[in-house]
Amino acid sequence: MQQDVGSFTEGMKDERRATMGLRMLFLGIVLGAFVCTGGWESAQAAGGDELEEKMAPGTRVSFSPEVVAGYIHAVIAADRALYTTHVVDRMQENRIVISAEAWKQRKALPLPAQMLLMGGRVVEMGGSGLRYRLASLWPIYEENGPSTVFEETGLKVVAENPDEVYSGIIKRGDQRFFKAIYADRAVSKACVECHNGHLLSSKRDFKLGEVMGGIIISFPLPPE
């Protein structure tokens, strides 16, 4: 048992290092393109009119949980889209390296969905209470399906109305959490080809831009 726990811990450490390494590669590519196109100078110019004011210790600023979830989703979605287009698609089109489900064994890039799931696990290990993951009504693996009635309902809602966010307050023990579900679309050929060609996939007619599932975000709320 101790050996199993140790192996799992080492595996998570390897996964975290791999995730961080790939993110650094992806950020390097994106930042390089940003600087080369003059984006850095534009950002500096835009920031020149900002007024800075240091906040006193203990100052409270209130945001609605819907707004906070929206900020988190924006970062996750941007991270995934840029990794997909600037790393996965680019590397495959230039025949440098492929993306594959068994990426560790094949020395390949993780699929975009795998990268998001790994990021969610690393965040959860941080202990902040923030969680996020991908889920689908047509998962390749059962653990990536809805785990509650709330999630199943939310995934159905965003599948039918992709611009809608399904959200609410849930409880885990005595702790309240805000949970939001956002539509997850097929952002690249890699996403479509993986689901349409996988032996365990229950739906094999996805097209680019279609809703494939949802990004589920949850975080703790202050006591009532």
N, C-alpha and C positions, 0 to 999 in steps of 0.2 A: 504493500500500500504506500509506504514512504517513497519507494522507488517510483511508483506511478505519479505521486504528487510532485516529486522532484522533476520527473520528465516533463510533466505538464507545465511546471513553472519555467523550466528552461525553454520549453517550446514557446511560451508566451513572451519570454525575453527575446528569443530569436525573432519572433513575429514583430515585436515592437521595434527592434533594431532594423529589420527589413522594411517595415512601414516608414520609419523615420528616414532611412536612407533613400527610399524611392521618392518620398515627399521632397527631400532636399534636391534630388535630381530634377524633379518636376518644377520646383520653385526656381532652380537655377536657370532652366530653359525659359520659363515665363518672365522672370526678372530681366534676363538678357534681352529678350524681345522687347520688353517694356522700355528699357533704357535706350536701345537702338532706335526705336521709333519716336524718341523724344518725349515719351510719356512721363519720364522722371522730371524733366524741366517743367512740363505742364502742371504736374502735381505740386511742385514747389511754388509755381506762380499762383496757383489756385489757393494754396495755403497761406499766402502772404497777407491776406486780408483777415485772417482769423484772429480773434481776441482770446488770449489765454488768461485764465484765472485759476490760481491754485485753490483747491478745495480744502477746507479745514477738516482735520481728523474727525471722523464720526458723522460727517455730513451725509444725510440720506437723500437719495434721488429715487423717485418712484417710477417704475415702468409697469405697464400692464403685462401679464404673462403672455398675452397674444403677441405683443410687440417683441418681447424677449425671444419667443419661439421663432418669430419671423427673422430676427437677426441671425439666430443660430442656423436656421434653414438656409439663409442666403449664403453663409460661409460654406456649409456642407455642399450645397448645389454648385457653387462656383468651383470649389476644390475638385469635385467629381468631374464637372464638365471640362475643366482645363487639363486635368490628368488624362481624361479620355482623348481629347482632341490634340493636345500638344505633346503627349507622351505615347500613349497606346497606338492611336491611329497613325501618328507620324512615324514611329519606329517600325510599325508593320508595313506601311506603304513604302518605306525605304529599305525594307527587308533587312533590318538591323537585328531586331528581336521580336518575337511574337508574344502575345498575351495568351495565357492558358490557365485552365482551372487548376491543373497540377503544376503550378508555376515553380514551386521549390524543386521538384524532381526534374523538371524540364529546363531549369535555368531560364525561365521566361518571366514576363511581367504579370502581376496579378490582374485579373479582370477588374474593370471599374467597380462592379458590385462587391467583389472581394475586398478591394481597397477601402471602400466605405465601411464595410462590416468590420474590418480590422481596426480602422480608426475608431469606430464606436466602442470596440472592446478595450482599446487603450484608454480612451476617455473614461469609461466606466471604472477601470482599475485605479484611476486617479482619486476616487473617493469623494468627488464633489456632489454626487447624486444625479448628475446629468447623464442621460442615456440617449443614444440614437441608434437606429438600425434600419435596414431595408426589410420590407415584408411584402408578400404578394398573395393574391387569391389563387395564383397558379405557380406556387413555388416549385423549384426543382427538388429542393430538400425540405422535408416537413418542418424542420425547426425554423425555416424562413417564412412560414405561413403566419396567419394571425394567431396570437396566443390567448386572446380574450374576446368576449362578445363585442366590447368597445372597439377593438382593433378590426374585427371582421366587418362591423357596421361602417367604420370609417373608411376602410379600403374599398367597400362597395360605393360609398358616396363619392370619393375622389375619382374612382374609375368612371363613374357616370358624369361627374362634374369636375374636371381636372383643375379648374380655377378656384374651386372651393377648398377651404381648410376645415377639416373636421377636428374639433377640439373639445376638451372638457376637463373637469377635475376628477381625479381618481384617488383612491386610498390604498396604501400598502401598510397594513397594521394601523398605527396611529398617525402616520405621516401622510399629509396631502401632497399630491403631485399634479402638475399641469401636464397634460398630454395633448399633442397635436399631430395630425397626420396630413402630409402633403403628397400630392400626386407625384409619382416617379415615372418619367417618360423614357422611352428608348432613345438615348442620346447619341448612340453611334452604332455602326455596323457590328461592332464586337458584341454589344448587348443583344442585338437581334439574332445574330448567328449562333450565339451560345444557347439561348433559350429555344430557338427553332430547331436546332440540331441535336439537342441533348436527349439522350435516351429516356431520362426520368422526367422530362418536361411534359406537363399535361396540356400545354397550349403551344402550338408550333406555327402560328401564322401571324406573329407580331410583325409590325412594320415600324420604320423609323418615325419617331414622334408620338407613337401610341403610348398610352398608360400601361405600364407593366406591373405596377404595384404602388407602394407608398413609402415615404421616408417618415418614420415614427420617432418623434422627439418627446422626451419627458424630463422634467426637473422638479426638485422639491419646492414647495411653497412655504412661506413663513407660517408659524402657528396662528390659528384664528384668535 
